[in-house]
């Protein structure tokens, strides 16, 4: 589960998306609260649409190419 947070910061509104452990995944700042809510839910939708990425799968492939000299 992911958490979305919108709060006022000086003259703007800051938004954050965090995972269930409280780790910050994405954040941003907008001038109005509706704009901040739109951006946070847009970001959440995009993260859910992409789905989870396998850990280290792509990084291992890039390391192998660098060591063997293949492109």
N, CA, C and O atoms as a Tripos MOL2 file, in Angstrom:
@<TRIPOS>MOLECULE
protein
  284   283    71     0     0
PROTEIN
NO_CHARGES

@<TRIPOS>ATOM
      1 N           0.8430   -1.1850    0.0000 N.3       1 UNK1
      2 CA          0.0000    0.0000    0.0000 C.3       1 UNK1
      3 C           0.8780    1.2330    0.0000 C.2       1 UNK1
      4 O           1.9120    1.2640    0.6670 O.2       1 UNK1
      5 N           0.4810    2.2270   -0.7280 N.am      2 UNK2
      6 CA          1.2250    3.4790   -0.7990 C.3       2 UNK2
      7 C           0.4010    4.5820   -0.1330 C.2       2 UNK2
      8 O          -0.8280    4.5670   -0.1850 O.2       2 UNK2
      9 N           1.0890    5.5300    0.4870 N.am      3 UNK3
     10 CA          0.4230    6.6500    1.1490 C.3       3 UNK3
     11 C           0.6680    7.9210    0.3530 C.2       3 UNK3
     12 O           1.7650    8.1420   -0.1600 O.2       3 UNK3
     13 N          -0.3620    8.7540    0.2540 N.am      4 UNK4
     14 CA         -0.2260   10.0640   -0.3800 C.3       4 UNK4
     15 C          -0.4410   11.1310    0.6780 C.2       4 UNK4
     16 O          -1.3430   11.0290    1.5090 O.2       4 UNK4
     17 N           0.4050   12.1630    0.6370 N.am      5 UNK5
     18 CA          0.3580   13.2300    1.6320 C.3       5 UNK5
     19 C           0.4390   14.5680    0.9100 C.2       5 UNK5
     20 O           1.2790   14.7540    0.0290 O.2       5 UNK5
     21 N          -0.4380   15.5020    1.2850 N.am      6 UNK6
     22 CA         -0.3900   16.8740    0.7760 C.3       6 UNK6
     23 C          -0.4140   17.7990    1.9830 C.2       6 UNK6
     24 O          -1.2990   17.6920    2.8320 O.2       6 UNK6
     25 N           0.5560   18.7090    2.0630 N.am      7 UNK7
     26 CA          0.5760   19.6540    3.1760 C.3       7 UNK7
     27 C           1.0930   21.0060    2.7150 C.2       7 UNK7
     28 O           1.8290   21.1120    1.7340 O.2       7 UNK7
     29 N           0.6850   22.0440    3.4550 N.am      8 UNK8
     30 CA          1.0460   23.4230    3.1050 C.3       8 UNK8
     31 C           2.4630   23.7190    3.5480 C.2       8 UNK8
     32 O           2.8610   23.3960    4.6670 O.2       8 UNK8
     33 N           3.2230   24.3400    2.6510 N.am      9 UNK9
     34 CA          4.5960   24.7590    2.9160 C.3       9 UNK9
     35 C           4.7470   26.1890    2.4190 C.2       9 UNK9
     36 O           4.8250   26.4380    1.2160 O.2       9 UNK9
     37 N           4.7880   27.1120    3.3520 N.am     10 UNK10
     38 CA          4.8770   28.5400    3.0110 C.3      10 UNK10
     39 C           3.7770   28.9390    2.0410 C.2      10 UNK10
     40 O           2.6010   28.9120    2.4010 O.2      10 UNK10
     41 N           4.1420   29.3130    0.8030 N.am     11 UNK11
     42 CA          3.1400   29.7610   -0.1630 C.3      11 UNK11
     43 C           2.7030   28.6620   -1.1190 C.2      11 UNK11
     44 O           1.9070   28.9170   -2.0230 O.2      11 UNK11
     45 N           3.2020   27.4580   -0.9420 N.am     12 UNK12
     46 CA          2.8630   26.3710   -1.8540 C.3      12 UNK12
     47 C           2.4390   25.1330   -1.0660 C.2      12 UNK12
     48 O           2.4530   25.1210    0.1640 O.2      12 UNK12
     49 N           2.0670   24.1090   -1.7980 N.am     13 UNK13
     50 CA          1.6640   22.8460   -1.2010 C.3      13 UNK13
     51 C           2.6340   21.7710   -1.6620 C.2      13 UNK13
     52 O           2.8930   21.6210   -2.8560 O.2      13 UNK13
     53 N           3.1680   21.0230   -0.7020 N.am     14 UNK14
     54 CA          4.0840   19.9350   -1.0290 C.3      14 UNK14
     55 C           3.3090   18.6310   -1.0040 C.2      14 UNK14
     56 O           2.4450   18.4290   -0.1510 O.2      14 UNK14
     57 N           3.6210   17.7410   -1.9490 N.am     15 UNK15
     58 CA          2.9920   16.4280   -1.9750 C.3      15 UNK15
     59 C           4.0580   15.3570   -1.9450 C.2      15 UNK15
     60 O           5.1720   15.5540   -2.4300 O.2      15 UNK15
     61 N           3.6990   14.2040   -1.3630 N.am     16 UNK16
     62 CA          4.6250   13.0830   -1.2390 C.3      16 UNK16
     63 C           3.8840   11.7730   -1.4510 C.2      16 UNK16
     64 O           2.7070   11.6410   -1.1130 O.2      16 UNK16
     65 N           4.5940   10.8150   -2.0150 N.am     17 UNK17
     66 CA          4.1140    9.4380   -2.0970 C.3      17 UNK17
     67 C           5.1190    8.6020   -1.3240 C.2      17 UNK17
     68 O           6.3170    8.6480   -1.6020 O.2      17 UNK17
     69 N           4.6320    7.8360   -0.3520 N.am     18 UNK18
     70 CA          5.4890    6.9900    0.4850 C.3      18 UNK18
     71 C           4.9950    5.5530    0.4340 C.2      18 UNK18
     72 O           3.8100    5.3020    0.2140 O.2      18 UNK18
     73 N           5.9130    4.6110    0.6410 N.am     19 UNK19
     74 CA          5.4980    3.2090    0.6900 C.3      19 UNK19
     75 C           5.0400    2.8490    2.0990 C.2      19 UNK19
     76 O           4.9900    3.7130    2.9750 O.2      19 UNK19
     77 N           4.7050    1.5780    2.3250 N.am     20 UNK20
     78 CA          4.1560    1.1650    3.6090 C.3      20 UNK20
     79 C           5.1570    1.2850    4.7480 C.2      20 UNK20
     80 O           4.7530    1.3280    5.9100 O.2      20 UNK20
     81 N           6.4560    1.3390    4.4480 N.am     21 UNK21
     82 CA          7.4840    1.5030    5.4770 C.3      21 UNK21
     83 C           7.7910    2.9700    5.7680 C.2      21 UNK21
     84 O           8.5760    3.2690    6.6670 O.2      21 UNK21
     85 N           7.1890    3.8760    5.0260 N.am     22 UNK22
     86 CA          7.4220    5.3000    5.2200 C.3      22 UNK22
     87 C           8.5490    5.8490    4.3690 C.2      22 UNK22
     88 O           8.9250    7.0110    4.5240 O.2      22 UNK22
     89 N           9.0980    5.0390    3.4700 N.am     23 UNK23
     90 CA         10.1670    5.4860    2.5870 C.3      23 UNK23
     91 C           9.6070    6.4100    1.5170 C.2      23 UNK23
     92 O           8.6140    6.0860    0.8670 O.2      23 UNK23
     93 N          10.2370    7.5490    1.3380 N.am     24 UNK24
     94 CA          9.8000    8.5250    0.3440 C.3      24 UNK24
     95 C          10.0910    8.0010   -1.0560 C.2      24 UNK24
     96 O          11.2340    7.6780   -1.3780 O.2      24 UNK24
     97 N           9.0560    7.9170   -1.8880 N.am     25 UNK25
     98 CA          9.2130    7.4420   -3.2500 C.3      25 UNK25
     99 C           9.2400    8.5880   -4.2460 C.2      25 UNK25
    100 O          10.0210    8.5680   -5.1970 O.2      25 UNK25
    101 N           8.3860    9.5940   -4.0310 N.am     26 UNK26
    102 CA          8.3060   10.7240   -4.9560 C.3      26 UNK26
    103 C           7.7390   11.9120   -4.2080 C.2      26 UNK26
    104 O           6.9310   11.7490   -3.2930 O.2      26 UNK26
    105 N           8.1640   13.1150   -4.5960 N.am     27 UNK27
    106 CA          7.6110   14.3230   -3.9890 C.3      27 UNK27
    107 C           7.6470   15.4580   -4.9880 C.2      27 UNK27
    108 O           8.3470   15.3990   -5.9990 O.2      27 UNK27
    109 N           6.8820   16.4920   -4.6870 N.am     28 UNK28
    110 CA          6.8310   17.6540   -5.5600 C.3      28 UNK28
    111 C           6.1690   18.8130   -4.8480 C.2      28 UNK28
    112 O           5.7500   18.7010   -3.6960 O.2      28 UNK28
    113 N           6.0830   19.9310   -5.5560 N.am     29 UNK29
    114 CA          5.4990   21.1450   -4.9930 C.3      29 UNK29
    115 C           4.6390   21.8310   -6.0440 C.2      29 UNK29
    116 O           5.0290   21.9520   -7.2050 O.2      29 UNK29
    117 N           3.4760   22.2710   -5.6230 N.am     30 UNK30
    118 CA          2.5460   22.9890   -6.5090 C.3      30 UNK30
    119 C           2.0550   24.2420   -5.8010 C.2      30 UNK30
    120 O           2.1340   24.3540   -4.5780 O.2      30 UNK30
    121 N           1.5480   25.1750   -6.5870 N.am     31 UNK31
    122 CA          1.1030   26.4460   -6.0030 C.3      31 UNK31
    123 C          -0.2770   26.3540   -5.3560 C.2      31 UNK31
    124 O          -0.5740   27.1130   -4.4340 O.2      31 UNK31
    125 N          -1.1280   25.4340   -5.8270 N.am     32 UNK32
    126 CA         -2.4710   25.3060   -5.2560 C.3      32 UNK32
    127 C          -2.6980   23.8870   -4.7490 C.2      32 UNK32
    128 O          -2.0530   22.9410   -5.2020 O.2      32 UNK32
    129 N          -3.6190   23.7520   -3.8080 N.am     33 UNK33
    130 CA         -3.9310   22.4380   -3.2530 C.3      33 UNK33
    131 C          -4.5370   21.5000   -4.2920 C.2      33 UNK33
    132 O          -4.1500   20.3330   -4.3440 O.2      33 UNK33
    133 N          -5.4850   21.9710   -5.1340 N.am     34 UNK34
    134 CA         -6.0130   21.0670   -6.1640 C.3      34 UNK34
    135 C          -4.9310   20.5800   -7.1370 C.2      34 UNK34
    136 O          -4.9520   19.4250   -7.5620 O.2      34 UNK34
    137 N          -4.0040   21.4470   -7.4810 N.am     35 UNK35
    138 CA         -2.9120   21.0400   -8.3730 C.3      35 UNK35
    139 C          -2.0270   19.9980   -7.6960 C.2      35 UNK35
    140 O          -1.5860   19.0480   -8.3430 O.2      35 UNK35
    141 N          -1.7650   20.1630   -6.4160 N.am     36 UNK36
    142 CA         -0.9500   19.2040   -5.6710 C.3      36 UNK36
    143 C          -1.6680   17.8590   -5.5760 C.2      36 UNK36
    144 O          -1.0470   16.8110   -5.7530 O.2      36 UNK36
    145 N          -2.9640   17.8820   -5.3000 N.am     37 UNK37
    146 CA         -3.7260   16.6290   -5.2360 C.3      37 UNK37
    147 C          -3.7360   15.9330   -6.5870 C.2      37 UNK37
    148 O          -3.5940   14.7120   -6.6550 O.2      37 UNK37
    149 N          -3.9030   16.6920   -7.6590 N.am     38 UNK38
    150 CA         -3.8790   16.1080   -9.0010 C.3      38 UNK38
    151 C          -2.5360   15.4290   -9.2710 C.2      38 UNK38
    152 O          -2.5030   14.2910   -9.7410 O.2      38 UNK38
    153 N          -1.4380   16.1110   -8.9800 N.am     39 UNK39
    154 CA         -0.1140   15.5650   -9.2440 C.3      39 UNK39
    155 C           0.1740   14.3270   -8.4030 C.2      39 UNK39
    156 O           0.7450   13.3590   -8.9050 O.2      39 UNK39
    157 N          -0.2140   14.3460   -7.1280 N.am     40 UNK40
    158 CA          0.0630   13.1940   -6.2670 C.3      40 UNK40
    159 C          -0.7270   11.9720   -6.7320 C.2      40 UNK40
    160 O          -0.1920   10.8630   -6.7400 O.2      40 UNK40
    161 N          -1.9780   12.1560   -7.1150 N.am     41 UNK41
    162 CA         -2.7590   11.0160   -7.5820 C.3      41 UNK41
    163 C          -2.3280   10.5720   -8.9750 C.2      41 UNK41
    164 O          -2.4090    9.3870   -9.2950 O.2      41 UNK41
    165 N          -1.8790   11.4860   -9.7920 N.am     42 UNK42
    166 CA         -1.3350   11.1300  -11.1090 C.3      42 UNK42
    167 C          -0.0750   10.2850  -10.9490 C.2      42 UNK42
    168 O           0.0980    9.2770  -11.6350 O.2      42 UNK42
    169 N           0.8080   10.7060  -10.0310 N.am     43 UNK43
    170 CA          2.0270    9.9650   -9.7560 C.3      43 UNK43
    171 C           1.7100    8.5830   -9.2050 C.2      43 UNK43
    172 O           2.3090    7.5940   -9.6260 O.2      43 UNK43
    173 N           0.7770    8.5090   -8.2710 N.am     44 UNK44
    174 CA          0.3820    7.2300   -7.6950 C.3      44 UNK44
    175 C          -0.1700    6.3000   -8.7740 C.2      44 UNK44
    176 O           0.1750    5.1190   -8.8090 O.2      44 UNK44
    177 N          -1.0130    6.8180   -9.6430 N.am     45 UNK45
    178 CA         -1.5730    6.0150  -10.7270 C.3      45 UNK45
    179 C          -0.4720    5.4870  -11.6370 C.2      45 UNK45
    180 O          -0.4870    4.3100  -11.9980 O.2      45 UNK45
    181 N           0.4790    6.3320  -12.0130 N.am     46 UNK46
    182 CA          1.5630    5.9090  -12.8840 C.3      46 UNK46
    183 C           2.4310    4.8420  -12.2180 C.2      46 UNK46
    184 O           2.8640    3.8980  -12.8780 O.2      46 UNK46
    185 N           2.6870    4.9830  -10.9300 N.am     47 UNK47
    186 CA          3.4890    3.9860  -10.2110 C.3      47 UNK47
    187 C           2.7600    2.6540  -10.1520 C.2      47 UNK47
    188 O           3.3820    1.6010  -10.2970 O.2      47 UNK47
    189 N           1.4610    2.6850   -9.9440 N.am     48 UNK48
    190 CA          0.6850    1.4470   -9.8970 C.3      48 UNK48
    191 C           0.5360    0.8310  -11.2850 C.2      48 UNK48
    192 O           0.5050   -0.3930  -11.4140 O.2      48 UNK48
    193 N           0.4430    1.6530  -12.3160 N.am     49 UNK49
    194 CA          0.3090    1.1520  -13.6800 C.3      49 UNK49
    195 C           1.5770    0.4430  -14.1400 C.2      49 UNK49
    196 O           1.5010   -0.5630  -14.8460 O.2      49 UNK49
    197 N           2.7370    0.9530  -13.7490 N.am     50 UNK50
    198 CA          4.0060    0.3500  -14.1450 C.3      50 UNK50
    199 C           4.2150   -0.9660  -13.4150 C.2      50 UNK50
    200 O           4.7300   -1.9240  -13.9920 O.2      50 UNK50
    201 N           3.8230   -1.0190  -12.1670 N.am     51 UNK51
    202 CA          3.9740   -2.2290  -11.3750 C.3      51 UNK51
    203 C           5.3560   -2.3270  -10.7550 C.2      51 UNK51
    204 O           6.2270   -1.5010  -11.0270 O.2      51 UNK51
    205 N           5.5530   -3.3350   -9.9230 N.am     52 UNK52
    206 CA          6.8560   -3.4890   -9.2710 C.3      52 UNK52
    207 C           7.9110   -3.9390  -10.2660 C.2      52 UNK52
    208 O           7.6270   -4.7160  -11.1780 O.2      52 UNK52
    209 N           9.1240   -3.4500  -10.0860 N.am     53 UNK53
    210 CA         10.2390   -3.8400  -10.9390 C.3      53 UNK53
    211 C          11.0700   -4.8840  -10.1910 C.2      53 UNK53
    212 O          11.2750   -4.7510   -8.9840 O.2      53 UNK53
    213 N          11.5420   -5.9000  -10.8700 N.am     54 UNK54
    214 CA         12.3950   -6.8790  -10.2050 C.3      54 UNK54
    215 C          13.6820   -6.2230   -9.7080 C.2      54 UNK54
    216 O          14.2960   -5.4350  -10.4270 O.2      54 UNK54
    217 N          14.0820   -6.5410   -8.4990 N.am     55 UNK55
    218 CA         15.2720   -5.9380   -7.9070 C.3      55 UNK55
    219 C          16.5330   -6.4310   -8.5930 C.2      55 UNK55
    220 O          16.7730   -7.6350   -8.6780 O.2      55 UNK55
    221 N          17.3400   -5.4950   -9.0820 N.am     56 UNK56
    222 CA         18.6480   -5.8060   -9.6050 C.3      56 UNK56
    223 C          18.6650   -6.4970  -10.9580 C.2      56 UNK56
    224 O          19.7490   -6.7600  -11.4780 O.2      56 UNK56
    225 N          17.5280   -6.8020  -11.5500 N.am     57 UNK57
    226 CA         17.5210   -7.5170  -12.8180 C.3      57 UNK57
    227 C          18.1850   -6.6980  -13.9160 C.2      57 UNK57
    228 O          19.0150   -7.2170  -14.6620 O.2      57 UNK57
    229 N          17.8330   -5.4500  -14.0160 N.am     58 UNK58
    230 CA         18.4140   -4.6130  -15.0600 C.3      58 UNK58
    231 C          19.8610   -4.2530  -14.7410 C.2      58 UNK58
    232 O          20.7000   -4.2020  -15.6410 O.2      58 UNK58
    233 N          20.1560   -4.0060  -13.4840 N.am     59 UNK59
    234 CA         21.5140   -3.6270  -13.1060 C.3      59 UNK59
    235 C          22.4990   -4.7550  -13.4140 C.2      59 UNK59
    236 O          23.6130   -4.4830  -13.8640 O.2      59 UNK59
    237 N          22.1190   -6.0110  -13.1850 N.am     60 UNK60
    238 CA         23.0070   -7.1260  -13.4830 C.3      60 UNK60
    239 C          23.2740   -7.2100  -14.9750 C.2      60 UNK60
    240 O          24.4030   -7.4880  -15.3780 O.2      60 UNK60
    241 N          22.2750   -6.9780  -15.7980 N.am     61 UNK61
    242 CA         22.4500   -7.0150  -17.2480 C.3      61 UNK61
    243 C          23.4060   -5.9430  -17.7220 C.2      61 UNK61
    244 O          24.2130   -6.1920  -18.6180 O.2      61 UNK61
    245 N          23.3360   -4.7430  -17.1360 N.am     62 UNK62
    246 CA         24.2350   -3.6700  -17.5250 C.3      62 UNK62
    247 C          25.6570   -3.9710  -17.0940 C.2      62 UNK62
    248 O          26.5950   -3.6850  -17.8390 O.2      62 UNK62
    249 N          25.8460   -4.5470  -15.9000 N.am     63 UNK63
    250 CA         27.1860   -4.8900  -15.4420 C.3      63 UNK63
    251 C          27.8210   -5.9310  -16.3530 C.2      63 UNK63
    252 O          29.0050   -5.8290  -16.6740 O.2      63 UNK63
    253 N          27.0600   -6.9210  -16.7690 N.am     64 UNK64
    254 CA         27.5800   -7.9760  -17.6270 C.3      64 UNK64
    255 C          28.0550   -7.3830  -18.9580 C.2      64 UNK64
    256 O          29.1100   -7.7660  -19.4630 O.2      64 UNK64
    257 N          27.2850   -6.4530  -19.5250 N.am     65 UNK65
    258 CA         27.6780   -5.8330  -20.7880 C.3      65 UNK65
    259 C          28.9620   -5.0360  -20.6440 C.2      65 UNK65
    260 O          29.7890   -5.0440  -21.5560 O.2      65 UNK65
    261 N          29.1530   -4.3490  -19.5260 N.am     66 UNK66
    262 CA         30.3470   -3.5620  -19.3290 C.3      66 UNK66
    263 C          31.5860   -4.4410  -19.2050 C.2      66 UNK66
    264 O          32.6500   -4.0740  -19.7040 O.2      66 UNK66
    265 N          31.4700   -5.6060  -18.5420 N.am     67 UNK67
    266 CA         32.6120   -6.4830  -18.3360 C.3      67 UNK67
    267 C          32.9960   -7.2290  -19.5990 C.2      67 UNK67
    268 O          34.1810   -7.4660  -19.8330 O.2      67 UNK67
    269 N          32.0160   -7.6100  -20.4250 N.am     68 UNK68
    270 CA         32.3160   -8.3730  -21.6230 C.3      68 UNK68
    271 C          32.6090   -7.4810  -22.8210 C.2      68 UNK68
    272 O          33.1320   -7.9560  -23.8290 O.2      68 UNK68
    273 N          32.2840   -6.2150  -22.7270 N.am     69 UNK69
    274 CA         32.5270   -5.2980  -23.8220 C.3      69 UNK69
    275 C          31.4300   -5.3150  -24.8800 C.2      69 UNK69
    276 O          31.5520   -4.6460  -25.9060 O.2      69 UNK69
    277 N          30.3550   -6.0750  -24.6420 N.am     70 UNK70
    278 CA         29.2340   -6.1060  -25.5960 C.3      70 UNK70
    279 C          28.3400   -4.8930  -25.4080 C.2      70 UNK70
    280 O          28.2770   -4.3210  -24.3200 O.2      70 UNK70
    281 N          27.6520   -4.5020  -26.4690 N.am     71 UNK71
    282 CA         26.6870   -3.4040  -26.3920 C.3      71 UNK71
    283 C          25.3290   -3.8550  -26.7780 C.2      71 UNK71
    284 O          24.3890   -3.0610  -26.7710 O.2      71 UNK71
@<TRIPOS>BOND
     1     1     2 1
     2     2     3 1
     3     3     4 2
     4     3     5 am
     5     5     6 1
     6     6     7 1
     7     7     8 2
     8     7     9 am
     9     9    10 1
    10    10    11 1
    11    11    12 2
    12    11    13 am
    13    13    14 1
    14    14    15 1
    15    15    16 2
    16    15    17 am
    17    17    18 1
    18    18    19 1
    19    19    20 2
    20    19    21 am
    21    21    22 1
    22    22    23 1
    23    23    24 2
    24    23    25 am
    25    25    26 1
    26    26    27 1
    27    27    28 2
    28    27    29 am
    29    29    30 1
    30    30    31 1
    31    31    32 2
    32    31    33 am
    33    33    34 1
    34    34    35 1
    35    35    36 2
    36    35    37 am
    37    37    38 1
    38    38    39 1
    39    39    40 2
    40    39    41 am
    41    41    42 1
    42    42    43 1
    43    43    44 2
    44    43    45 am
    45    45    46 1
    46    46    47 1
    47    47    48 2
    48    47    49 am
    49    49    50 1
    50    50    51 1
    51    51    52 2
    52    51    53 am
    53    53    54 1
    54    54    55 1
    55    55    56 2
    56    55    57 am
    57    57    58 1
    58    58    59 1
    59    59    60 2
    60    59    61 am
    61    61    62 1
    62    62    63 1
    63    63    64 2
    64    63    65 am
    65    65    66 1
    66    66    67 1
    67    67    68 2
    68    67    69 am
    69    69    70 1
    70    70    71 1
    71    71    72 2
    72    71    73 am
    73    73    74 1
    74    74    75 1
    75    75    76 2
    76    75    77 am
    77    77    78 1
    78    78    79 1
    79    79    80 2
    80    79    81 am
    81    81    82 1
    82    82    83 1
    83    83    84 2
    84    83    85 am
    85    85    86 1
    86    86    87 1
    87    87    88 2
    88    87    89 am
    89    89    90 1
    90    90    91 1
    91    91    92 2
    92    91    93 am
    93    93    94 1
    94    94    95 1
    95    95    96 2
    96    95    97 am
    97    97    98 1
    98    98    99 1
    99    99   100 2
   100    99   101 am
   101   101   102 1
   102   102   103 1
   103   103   104 2
   104   103   105 am
   105   105   106 1
   106   106   107 1
   107   107   108 2
   108   107   109 am
   109   109   110 1
   110   110   111 1
   111   111   112 2
   112   111   113 am
   113   113   114 1
   114   114   115 1
   115   115   116 2
   116   115   117 am
   117   117   118 1
   118   118   119 1
   119   119   120 2
   120   119   121 am
   121   121   122 1
   122   122   123 1
   123   123   124 2
   124   123   125 am
   125   125   126 1
   126   126   127 1
   127   127   128 2
   128   127   129 am
   129   129   130 1
   130   130   131 1
   131   131   132 2
   132   131   133 am
   133   133   134 1
   134   134   135 1
   135   135   136 2
   136   135   137 am
   137   137   138 1
   138   138   139 1
   139   139   140 2
   140   139   141 am
   141   141   142 1
   142   142   143 1
   143   143   144 2
   144   143   145 am
   145   145   146 1
   146   146   147 1
   147   147   148 2
   148   147   149 am
   149   149   150 1
   150   150   151 1
   151   151   152 2
   152   151   153 am
   153   153   154 1
   154   154   155 1
   155   155   156 2
   156   155   157 am
   157   157   158 1
   158   158   159 1
   159   159   160 2
   160   159   161 am
   161   161   162 1
   162   162   163 1
   163   163   164 2
   164   163   165 am
   165   165   166 1
   166   166   167 1
   167   167   168 2
   168   167   169 am
   169   169   170 1
   170   170   171 1
   171   171   172 2
   172   171   173 am
   173   173   174 1
   174   174   175 1
   175   175   176 2
   176   175   177 am
   177   177   178 1
   178   178   179 1
   179   179   180 2
   180   179   181 am
   181   181   182 1
   182   182   183 1
   183   183   184 2
   184   183   185 am
   185   185   186 1
   186   186   187 1
   187   187   188 2
   188   187   189 am
   189   189   190 1
   190   190   191 1
   191   191   192 2
   192   191   193 am
   193   193   194 1
   194   194   195 1
   195   195   196 2
   196   195   197 am
   197   197   198 1
   198   198   199 1
   199   199   200 2
   200   199   201 am
   201   201   202 1
   202   202   203 1
   203   203   204 2
   204   203   205 am
   205   205   206 1
   206   206   207 1
   207   207   208 2
   208   207   209 am
   209   209   210 1
   210   210   211 1
   211   211   212 2
   212   211   213 am
   213   213   214 1
   214   214   215 1
   215   215   216 2
   216   215   217 am
   217   217   218 1
   218   218   219 1
   219   219   220 2
   220   219   221 am
   221   221   222 1
   222   222   223 1
   223   223   224 2
   224   223   225 am
   225   225   226 1
   226   226   227 1
   227   227   228 2
   228   227   229 am
   229   229   230 1
   230   230   231 1
   231   231   232 2
   232   231   233 am
   233   233   234 1
   234   234   235 1
   235   235   236 2
   236   235   237 am
   237   237   238 1
   238   238   239 1
   239   239   240 2
   240   239   241 am
   241   241   242 1
   242   242   243 1
   243   243   244 2
   244   243   245 am
   245   245   246 1
   246   246   247 1
   247   247   248 2
   248   247   249 am
   249   249   250 1
   250   250   251 1
   251   251   252 2
   252   251   253 am
   253   253   254 1
   254   254   255 1
   255   255   256 2
   256   255   257 am
   257   257   258 1
   258   258   259 1
   259   259   260 2
   260   259   261 am
   261   261   262 1
   262   262   263 1
   263   263   264 2
   264   263   265 am
   265   265   266 1
   266   266   267 1
   267   267   268 2
   268   267   269 am
   269   269   270 1
   270   270   271 1
   271   271   272 2
   272   271   273 am
   273   273   274 1
   274   274   275 1
   275   275   276 2
   276   275   277 am
   277   277   278 1
   278   278   279 1
   279   279   280 2
   280   279   281 am
   281   281   282 1
   282   282   283 1
   283   283   284 2
@<TRIPOS>SUBSTRUCTURE
     1 UNK1         2 RESIDUE 1 A UNK
     2 UNK2         6 RESIDUE 1 A UNK
     3 UNK3        10 RESIDUE 1 A UNK
     4 UNK4        14 RESIDUE 1 A UNK
     5 UNK5        18 RESIDUE 1 A UNK
     6 UNK6        22 RESIDUE 1 A UNK
     7 UNK7        26 RESIDUE 1 A UNK
     8 UNK8        30 RESIDUE 1 A UNK
     9 UNK9        34 RESIDUE 1 A UNK
    10 UNK10       38 RESIDUE 1 A UNK
    11 UNK11       42 RESIDUE 1 A UNK
    12 UNK12       46 RESIDUE 1 A UNK
    13 UNK13       50 RESIDUE 1 A UNK
    14 UNK14       54 RESIDUE 1 A UNK
    15 UNK15       58 RESIDUE 1 A UNK
    16 UNK16       62 RESIDUE 1 A UNK
    17 UNK17       66 RESIDUE 1 A UNK
    18 UNK18       70 RESIDUE 1 A UNK
    19 UNK19       74 RESIDUE 1 A UNK
    20 UNK20       78 RESIDUE 1 A UNK
    21 UNK21       82 RESIDUE 1 A UNK
    22 UNK22       86 RESIDUE 1 A UNK
    23 UNK23       90 RESIDUE 1 A UNK
    24 UNK24       94 RESIDUE 1 A UNK
    25 UNK25       98 RESIDUE 1 A UNK
    26 UNK26      102 RESIDUE 1 A UNK
    27 UNK27      106 RESIDUE 1 A UNK
    28 UNK28      110 RESIDUE 1 A UNK
    29 UNK29      114 RESIDUE 1 A UNK
    30 UNK30      118 RESIDUE 1 A UNK
    31 UNK31      122 RESIDUE 1 A UNK
    32 UNK32      126 RESIDUE 1 A UNK
    33 UNK33      130 RESIDUE 1 A UNK
    34 UNK34      134 RESIDUE 1 A UNK
    35 UNK35      138 RESIDUE 1 A UNK
    36 UNK36      142 RESIDUE 1 A UNK
    37 UNK37      146 RESIDUE 1 A UNK
    38 UNK38      150 RESIDUE 1 A UNK
    39 UNK39      154 RESIDUE 1 A UNK
    40 UNK40      158 RESIDUE 1 A UNK
    41 UNK41      162 RESIDUE 1 A UNK
    42 UNK42      166 RESIDUE 1 A UNK
    43 UNK43      170 RESIDUE 1 A UNK
    44 UNK44      174 RESIDUE 1 A UNK
    45 UNK45      178 RESIDUE 1 A UNK
    46 UNK46      182 RESIDUE 1 A UNK
    47 UNK47      186 RESIDUE 1 A UNK
    48 UNK48      190 RESIDUE 1 A UNK
    49 UNK49      194 RESIDUE 1 A UNK
    50 UNK50      198 RESIDUE 1 A UNK
    51 UNK51      202 RESIDUE 1 A UNK
    52 UNK52      206 RESIDUE 1 A UNK
    53 UNK53      210 RESIDUE 1 A UNK
    54 UNK54      214 RESIDUE 1 A UNK
    55 UNK55      218 RESIDUE 1 A UNK
    56 UNK56      222 RESIDUE 1 A UNK
    57 UNK57      226 RESIDUE 1 A UNK
    58 UNK58      230 RESIDUE 1 A UNK
    59 UNK59      234 RESIDUE 1 A UNK
    60 UNK60      238 RESIDUE 1 A UNK
    61 UNK61      242 RESIDUE 1 A UNK
    62 UNK62      246 RESIDUE 1 A UNK
    63 UNK63      250 RESIDUE 1 A UNK
    64 UNK64      254 RESIDUE 1 A UNK
    65 UNK65      258 RESIDUE 1 A UNK
    66 UNK66      262 RESIDUE 1 A UNK
    67 UNK67      266 RESIDUE 1 A UNK
    68 UNK68      270 RESIDUE 1 A UNK
    69 UNK69      274 RESIDUE 1 A UNK
    70 UNK70      278 RESIDUE 1 A UNK
    71 UNK71      282 RESIDUE 1 A UNK
